[in-house]
Amino acid sequence: MFRSLARVTRAFSSAPAAGAPKRTPLYDLHVASGGKIVDFAGWDMPVMYKESIIDSHHHTRDHVSLFDVSHMGQVRVFGKDSVEFMESLIPADIRSLPLKSAKLTMFLNERAGIMDDLMVSKRSETDLYVVVNAGCAEQDIGHMQRHAEAFRAKNKDVTVRPMPELALVAVQGPKAVDVLQQLIGSDAASQLSFMSGDVFSLSGVPCLVTRCGYTGLDGFEVSIVRDEAIRLT
C-alpha cells in the first residue's frame, strides 16, 4: 500500500472556519496511518505522518503517493448557458475548450482583480465540472451562485450545484499510471493526455478521472462518491 499524504498548498487561505472542523471520508485512514492532524481551512487534515516529510517527498517522486484533497470544493455547473456563464466570471475560453478537457484559470472580480484559482472541466457543451480551493470554497461557491441567480434573471439557463457527496483523491508520482491501470483493468489511463479526463470504473466504482497534478510529476485526480473512496483506498 502506498503512502497517503495531505495536500496543504493549494488554498490561498487557511484560516480556521467557525465551528468544529470538518473531516474527509479518509480521516480514519489518516489517523490509523499515524498522521499528525491539524486544522486546515476548517478541516482536520494530516500535515505529516510517521515518516519525515523528506521521506514522503522522495517516496512520491520515486514511486507514487495518494493525496486526500476531499476538502476541495467540487461543483457542477450545468444548463444551456453554462459556458457563457463561466466565461463571465473567468478570463478563459471555455467555449473552444475540447470536450473532456480541463483548464486552470482564475475568478476575477469586477475590477479584474484575482479572487482565487480554479479548475474547469468541460464534460459537455452544457455541463461543466469545477474544483475550487478549500480555503476559499465558501466564498467561491457563493460567488458563483450569486452570479448564477443574476444570470437566470436575464432568462439564462444555468445552475450551480455543489457536490459534497463526492470525495477527491489524487494519485501522484511516476508510477501513478500503473496504479490507475490496475484499478481500471486496462491501459485507458495511459491514453489520457495532460489536463483531460473521463469517467472510468475503478474496481467497479464509477469515477471521474482527470490527468493533472501539482507535484511536477505524472498524476491523476479521482472524483468518487465519499463512501466508495474509503473502500477504494
C-alpha positions as CSV (number, residue, x, y, z in Angstrom):
1,M,0.0,0.0,0.0
2,F,1.4,3.4,-1.0
3,R,1.6,6.2,1.5
4,S,-1.1,8.8,2.0
5,L,-0.3,12.5,2.0
6,A,-2.5,15.5,2.5
7,R,-2.0,18.3,0.1
8,V,-1.9,21.6,2.0
9,T,-0.6,24.1,-0.5
10,R,-3.4,24.7,-2.9
11,A,-5.6,27.0,-0.9
12,F,-4.8,30.7,-0.7
13,S,-6.4,31.0,2.8
14,S,-6.0,28.6,5.6
15,A,-7.9,30.5,8.3
16,P,-9.9,28.1,10.5
17,A,-13.6,28.1,9.9
18,A,-16.2,28.7,12.6
19,G,-17.4,25.6,14.5
20,A,-16.0,22.1,14.7
21,P,-13.5,21.2,11.9
22,K,-14.9,19.0,9.1
23,R,-13.4,15.7,8.2
24,T,-12.9,14.0,4.9
25,P,-14.0,10.4,4.4
26,L,-10.4,9.3,4.7
27,Y,-9.9,10.8,8.2
28,D,-9.8,7.4,10.0
29,L,-7.2,6.2,7.4
30,H,-5.0,9.3,8.2
31,V,-5.2,8.6,11.9
32,A,-4.5,4.9,11.5
33,S,-1.5,5.7,9.4
34,G,-0.1,7.9,12.1
35,G,-1.0,11.2,10.5
36,K,-0.4,14.4,12.6
37,I,-3.8,16.1,12.4
38,V,-4.0,19.9,12.2
39,D,-6.8,22.4,11.4
40,F,-6.5,23.5,7.7
41,A,-9.2,25.8,6.4
42,G,-11.7,24.4,8.8
43,W,-10.8,20.8,8.1
44,D,-9.0,18.2,10.2
45,M,-6.1,17.2,7.9
46,P,-2.8,15.4,8.3
47,V,0.2,17.6,7.9
48,M,2.7,14.7,8.1
49,Y,3.0,11.0,9.0
50,K,5.4,8.8,11.0
51,E,7.9,9.2,8.2
52,S,9.6,12.5,7.8
53,I,8.3,15.0,5.2
54,I,11.5,14.4,3.3
55,D,10.9,10.6,3.2
56,S,7.3,11.2,1.9
57,H,8.7,13.7,-0.7
58,H,11.1,11.1,-2.0
59,H,8.5,8.3,-2.0
60,T,6.2,10.5,-4.2
61,R,9.0,11.4,-6.6
62,D,10.4,7.9,-6.8
63,H,7.2,5.8,-6.6
64,V,3.6,7.0,-6.1
65,S,1.5,8.6,-3.3
66,L,-2.1,9.1,-2.5
67,F,-3.2,12.7,-1.6
68,D,-6.5,13.3,0.1
69,V,-7.9,16.5,-1.4
70,S,-11.5,15.9,-0.4
71,H,-11.6,19.2,1.3
72,M,-11.6,20.9,-2.1
73,G,-15.0,22.2,-3.4
74,Q,-16.4,20.2,-6.2
75,V,-19.2,21.9,-8.2
76,R,-21.4,21.1,-11.2
77,V,-22.4,24.0,-13.4
78,F,-25.0,23.0,-16.0
79,G,-27.6,24.4,-18.3
80,K,-27.5,25.5,-22.0
81,D,-25.9,28.8,-20.9
82,S,-23.3,27.3,-18.5
83,V,-20.3,28.0,-20.8
84,E,-21.4,31.7,-21.3
85,F,-21.9,31.9,-17.5
86,M,-18.5,30.6,-16.6
87,E,-16.8,32.8,-19.1
88,S,-18.4,35.8,-17.5
89,L,-16.5,35.0,-14.3
90,I,-13.1,33.9,-15.6
91,P,-10.6,35.0,-18.2
92,A,-10.6,31.7,-20.1
93,D,-12.1,30.5,-23.4
94,I,-14.2,27.6,-22.3
95,R,-16.3,27.5,-25.5
96,S,-13.4,26.4,-27.6
97,L,-12.0,24.0,-24.9
98,P,-12.2,20.5,-26.3
99,L,-14.7,18.2,-24.6
100,K,-13.4,16.2,-21.7
101,S,-10.5,18.7,-21.3
102,A,-9.7,20.9,-18.2
103,K,-8.2,24.3,-17.8
104,L,-6.7,26.0,-14.8
105,T,-8.0,29.6,-14.6
106,M,-9.0,32.4,-12.1
107,F,-12.0,34.0,-10.7
108,L,-11.8,37.8,-11.3
109,N,-13.7,40.5,-9.5
110,E,-15.4,43.4,-11.2
111,R,-12.1,45.3,-11.3
112,A,-10.3,42.3,-12.9
113,G,-8.5,41.5,-9.6
114,I,-7.7,37.9,-8.9
115,M,-10.0,36.3,-6.3
116,D,-8.9,32.7,-6.5
117,D,-7.8,30.0,-8.9
118,L,-9.9,27.1,-10.0
119,M,-10.1,24.1,-12.4
120,V,-12.8,23.9,-15.0
121,S,-13.5,20.7,-16.9
122,K,-15.8,20.6,-19.9
123,R,-17.9,17.5,-19.6
124,S,-20.3,18.5,-22.4
125,E,-21.4,21.8,-24.1
126,T,-23.9,22.2,-21.3
127,D,-22.2,20.6,-18.3
128,L,-19.0,21.8,-16.5
129,Y,-17.2,20.3,-13.6
130,V,-15.4,22.9,-11.4
131,V,-13.0,22.4,-8.5
132,V,-12.3,25.3,-6.1
133,N,-9.8,25.7,-3.3
134,A,-10.7,24.5,0.2
135,G,-9.8,27.8,2.0
136,C,-12.0,29.8,-0.4
137,A,-14.6,27.2,-1.2
138,E,-17.5,29.0,0.6
139,Q,-16.5,32.3,-1.0
140,D,-16.1,30.9,-4.5
141,I,-19.3,28.8,-4.5
142,G,-21.2,31.8,-3.1
143,H,-19.7,34.0,-5.8
144,M,-20.9,31.5,-8.5
145,Q,-24.4,31.1,-7.0
146,R,-25.0,34.8,-6.7
147,H,-23.9,35.4,-10.3
148,A,-26.0,32.5,-11.5
149,E,-29.1,34.0,-9.8
150,A,-28.5,37.3,-11.7
151,F,-27.8,35.3,-14.9
152,R,-31.2,33.5,-14.6
153,A,-32.9,36.9,-14.1
154,K,-31.8,37.6,-17.7
155,N,-33.7,34.4,-18.8
156,K,-30.4,32.4,-19.0
157,D,-30.3,28.7,-18.2
158,V,-27.6,27.9,-15.6
159,T,-27.5,26.0,-12.3
160,V,-24.6,25.9,-9.8
161,R,-24.7,22.8,-7.6
162,P,-22.1,21.9,-5.0
163,M,-21.4,18.2,-4.7
164,P,-20.5,17.5,-1.1
165,E,-21.4,13.8,-1.6
166,L,-18.1,13.4,-3.6
167,A,-14.6,12.8,-2.3
168,L,-11.5,13.8,-4.3
169,V,-8.2,11.9,-4.2
170,A,-5.0,12.5,-6.2
171,V,-2.6,9.8,-7.3
172,Q,0.8,11.4,-7.9
173,G,4.2,10.1,-8.9
174,P,5.9,8.3,-11.8
175,K,4.0,5.1,-11.0
176,A,0.6,6.8,-10.8
177,V,-0.4,5.5,-14.2
178,D,0.4,1.9,-13.1
179,V,-1.9,2.3,-10.1
180,L,-4.8,3.7,-12.3
181,Q,-4.4,1.0,-14.9
182,Q,-4.5,-1.7,-12.3
183,L,-7.8,-0.3,-10.9
184,I,-9.3,0.3,-14.3
185,G,-8.2,-3.1,-15.6
186,S,-6.9,-1.7,-18.9
187,D,-4.4,0.9,-20.3
188,A,-7.2,3.5,-20.6
189,A,-5.4,5.8,-18.1
190,S,-2.3,6.0,-20.2
191,Q,-4.4,7.2,-23.1
192,L,-5.4,10.3,-21.3
193,S,-3.4,13.4,-22.2
194,F,-2.4,16.0,-19.6
195,M,-5.5,18.1,-18.5
196,S,-8.0,15.7,-19.9
197,G,-10.4,13.3,-18.2
198,D,-13.2,10.8,-18.5
199,V,-15.4,8.6,-16.5
200,F,-14.0,5.1,-15.7
201,S,-14.9,2.2,-13.5
202,L,-12.2,1.8,-10.8
203,S,-12.6,-1.6,-9.2
204,G,-16.3,-1.4,-10.2
205,V,-16.8,2.2,-8.9
206,P,-17.7,4.9,-11.5
207,C,-15.2,7.8,-11.1
208,L,-14.3,10.9,-13.0
209,V,-10.5,10.7,-13.6
210,T,-8.5,13.7,-14.7
211,R,-4.8,13.5,-15.7
212,C,-3.4,16.5,-13.8
213,G,-1.3,17.3,-10.8
214,Y,0.8,19.7,-8.8
215,T,4.0,17.8,-8.0
216,G,5.8,18.3,-11.3
217,L,5.2,14.6,-11.9
218,D,2.6,12.5,-13.7
219,G,-0.6,12.2,-11.8
220,F,-4.4,11.9,-11.7
221,E,-7.3,13.3,-9.7
222,V,-10.2,11.0,-9.0
223,S,-13.6,12.3,-8.1
224,I,-15.6,9.5,-6.3
225,V,-18.6,9.0,-4.1
226,R,-17.4,9.5,-0.5
227,D,-18.4,6.1,0.9
228,E,-16.7,4.4,-2.0
229,A,-13.5,6.4,-1.5
230,I,-12.9,4.5,1.8
231,R,-13.2,1.2,0.1
232,L,-11.1,2.1,-2.9
233,T,-8.2,3.4,-0.9
